Amino acid sequence: MRRMSIVTTAVVALGWMGTRCALADNLLGADEGKLHLTAGFSDLEGAGGGGLVPMAFITGYGSNLSWGANAHFTNIQLRDLHLYTYGVSAGAWDRFELSYTHQQLEFTSTALDGLGVNQDVVGLKIKLLGDAIYGQDSWVPQVAVGAQYKHNDGIKHADAVGLPGLINPQQLGAQAEHATDIYLALTKVFLGESVLVNAVVRETKANQFGLLGFGGDRHRGYSTKPEATIAYLLTRKLAVGGEIRTGPHNLSVDDQTNAWTIFVGWTPTRNLSLVAAYLNIGSVLAPVTTVTRHQAGPYLSVQAGF
């Protein structure tokens, strides 16, 4: 709760600072020179992107001569799971992005009711080439490479449950409690058609984003997995679209499948961004819980910054 209070305070503070920057002749050197929606939202792991999939955009509204930063809070209520994330990120010269996100998962029913998992994610993204917005005379997309170091803090017991001896993902067959995802993102906006297209290739060992550890009894090493986003720009501040993210099937006890969202992203001002989505991550630990229904439900995220 202390971490959440700190980040909640940071969300408010960054939103206030962003407004003051605009009013005080670019205080701190933040010029907020990028177009609406091009700062990216904060995805599940804190990278600038959509809700589920990163994009080649660099977070923040700073131009290539400036910088930007934001804080975010995301609340996801699935059928038998509650996941929330919060964190901060910064972008510099529209070239580099650094982010930190804390994820907290709680099982709210099934045989795992009362169990929780915490994970920390530190991300780095570097823009390599192209410009998704201003390169309209070229088919070359904006391209970025990113890395996300994920550390799983183990399984916590908030209440008495049926599996009191379960304390870490390795007991479920995972090979490690930490690993690094590496991804390549290609993003292109077709302004004439008001369409955004984004494709990602990710090298990963993560089971359910890392919340169930990394690697497993079925497969220990990295897997190459595609991800994609498509969005339609209703206005320069409002977009609707969908995302899909594939994942490895490393664990015998978890039939991991594709995750997907249908979302609405809105940036009423440069200092505030909101995402509302319907998220489906498939079944989770079905052989353990005997519950095969998909874990799906509302996804709400707020981001404040400049």
N, C-alpha and C positions, 0 to 999 in steps of 0.2 A: 504493500500500500504506500510506503514511503516513496518508492520509485515512481509510482503512478502520480502521486501528488507533485513530485518534482517536474515530471513531464507535462502534467496538466498546467502547471504554472508556466512552463516554458512555452506551451501553445499560446496561452494568453499573452505572454510577454512578447513573443515573436510577432504575433498579430499586431500588437500595439506598436512595436518597434517599426514594423513595415509601414504602418500608416504614418508614423512620425517621419520615416525616411522620405516618403512621398511629399510630406508637407514641409520638411525642413531642408530643402535643397540637397537631397541625396546624402543625408547624414550617414556616416560610416562608409561612404563611397559606394553604396549599393544603388545602382542606377535604375533597376527594375526595367531594363530595356527590352526584354523579350515579350512576345505576344502572349495573350491569354491562352491557357491550356498547354503552352509549350514548356512550362516548368515541370510538367509531369505531376502526377499524384504520387503518394507513397504507397507502394505495393505491400504485400503481406510480409516481406522481409526488409522493408524500408527503402528499397531502391526507387528512384524516380521512374514511374511507369503507370500502369493501370492499377487494378486491385490485386491481380494475381500474377501478372507477367511484367517484367521490367521492359523499359524501352531505351532507345539510344539517346533520348533527351537527358540533359544534365539538370538535376533538381535546382530549384530557385529561379528567380527572374533576372539574375544578373547577366549582362551581356558579356561578350568576349573581352571586355575591358573592366569587368566588375565581378561581383560575387553575390550569392544569395544563400539563404538558410531557411529551414522550416522545422516545425515539430508536428507530430501527428498522433492521433489516437484512433484505433480501429476496434470495433466491437462486432463479433460474429457469433450469432446464436444458431447453432445447428440442432438437429433433432435430439441427439444424445450428447452433444458436446458444446462447450462454451469456450470460444477462443477470443482473447483480446491481445492487442499489440500496441506498443507505444514507443516512440523514439524520436531521434533528431537526425538531421542531415544537412549538409552544406555543399554548395557547388562553387567552383572558382573558374573565372575566365571562360565559362561555357565549355570547359574542357575536362575538368576533374570533379568527381563527386565522392564524398565520404559520408557514411551513414552508420548509425547504431540503432538497433531495435531489440526490444525485449518482448518475447512472446510467452503467453501463459495460457495453457490448455487445461480445462477442467472437464471431467466426465460427469454428466449430470443424471445419468440413469444407466441401465444395464448392470451386469455383474461388476463393472468397474466404477460404479457410482462412488464419488468421493476421492478418486485418484486425480492427480494433477501433474502436469509436466511444464517445466520452465526451460526456455531456450534463449540464448543471446546470439545476435547476428551482427557482425561487423562487415560492412560492404565498402568496396572501392570500385569505381567505374571511371573509365577513360574514353573520351570521344576520340576516335581515330581519324575519321574523314567524313566528308559530306555535310549537307545541311538539309534537314527534313522539310523546312519551310521555304527557304530562299533559293534552293536549288531546283526551282520549277522547270527550268530549261534542260534538266538532265534527269535520266532515270536512276542515277546513282543515289542510293538512300543514305541517310545518316547512319554511321556505323560506330558502335562502341563495344568495348570489351569490359567485362566486370568479373569480380570475385567476391564471394560471400563466405566468410569464415563463420561456421555455426558451432556453438558449444551447447550440448544438451546437459542440463543440470540434474538430471535424474527424475525419478518418479516420487511424488510427494503424496502423503496420506492425510487428507483433511479430516476424514471421518473413518469410522470402522467400515471396512469393505470385505468382500469375499476373498480377496487375494492380498492379505497383509504382508506376505513375504516378497511381493513384487516391488523392487526399489530402483531398478535401472533397466534401460532398453535391452541390455545384453542378455537379460533373462528371457527375453522374447526371441532371441536369436540374432540380434544386432551385433555387428563386429566392433563398433567403436561408438564413443559418446561425442566425438567431434570430427569434422571434416570440412573441406572447402569446396563449394560449388564454383565452377567457372562457366561463364556464358558469353556468347556473342549475340548482340542485338542489332537488327537492321530495321530502321523506321523511316517511313516515307509518308508525307502528307500531300495529297493531290487537291490543291485548293479549288481548282475549277469544278471538281466533282464533290468537294466537301467530304473527302474520305481519308481516313488514316489507316495505314496498313503497317503491321509490325510483326516481325518474325524473329524468333530466338532459338538458338541451339545451346543446350546446357549439358555440361559434363557434371554428373552428380552421383553421389552414393546415398542421398537422403531418403529415408523412409518417412512418408507423410511430412515432407518439408524438413525433416530432421527431428520432428517431435517424437518419433519412434526410433531414434538413433540412425546409424549409418552402416550400410552394408548388411549382409545377413547370411543365413544358412543356405539360401538358394543362390545368392550371388554376392561376392565380396567386394568386387572392384567397381570402377566407374562405369556408368551407362550414358550413352548419348541420347538426349531426349529433346524433341522439338516442342516449341510453344508458339502461340500466335495470338494476335489481337487485331480486330477490325472494328472501326468506329466510324460513325457518321456525325459530322459536325452540323448540328441544327442551327447554331449561331456561333459566333466567335467565343462565347463563354459556356456553351452547353453542348455536350456530346453524349451519344448513346452507342452502345456496342456490345461486343462479346469477346471473351477470352477462353482459350483452352490451354491446358498445361498437362503434359504427359509425365509420368513418373515411373521409376523402376519397380519391379516386383522382386524385392530382395528377401522378404520374410515369408516363411511358410504360414505363419499365423496371421498375416495381413494380406488380403487380396487387393493390393493397391491398384487403382484404375486411374482414368483421367479425371482431372478437376476442371471445372469450367464456371464461368460467370456470365450473367447478363447484367449490364451496368448502365448507370446514368452518372456522368461526371459534370460538375457545375463549378465554375469559378466566378462568383458574383463580383469579387474584387481580386486584385493581384495578391492580396494578403490573406485570402480565405478560399479554400477549396473543399468541396464536399463530394463524396462518392456514395451512392446507394446502389446495392447490387443484390442479386440472388446468386448464392454460391453453392455448388455441389461438388463434394470431394470424393464421392463414392462411399463404399462401405469401409469401416475401420475396425480392424481386429475381429472380424466376423467369426473365425474359428474359436476365438476365446470367449466372446460375448454371446455367440449363437444368434446375434442380431445381424441380418443381412441387408436391411434397408439402407439406402443411401443417406449419408449425412449431408443435409442440405438445409438452407435457411437464409435469413437476411444478413447482409454485410453492410455496415455503415462506417464511414471513415471521415474524419475531419482533419484538415491540415491548415496550419497558420504559419505565415512567414513572409518573406520578401525576396 
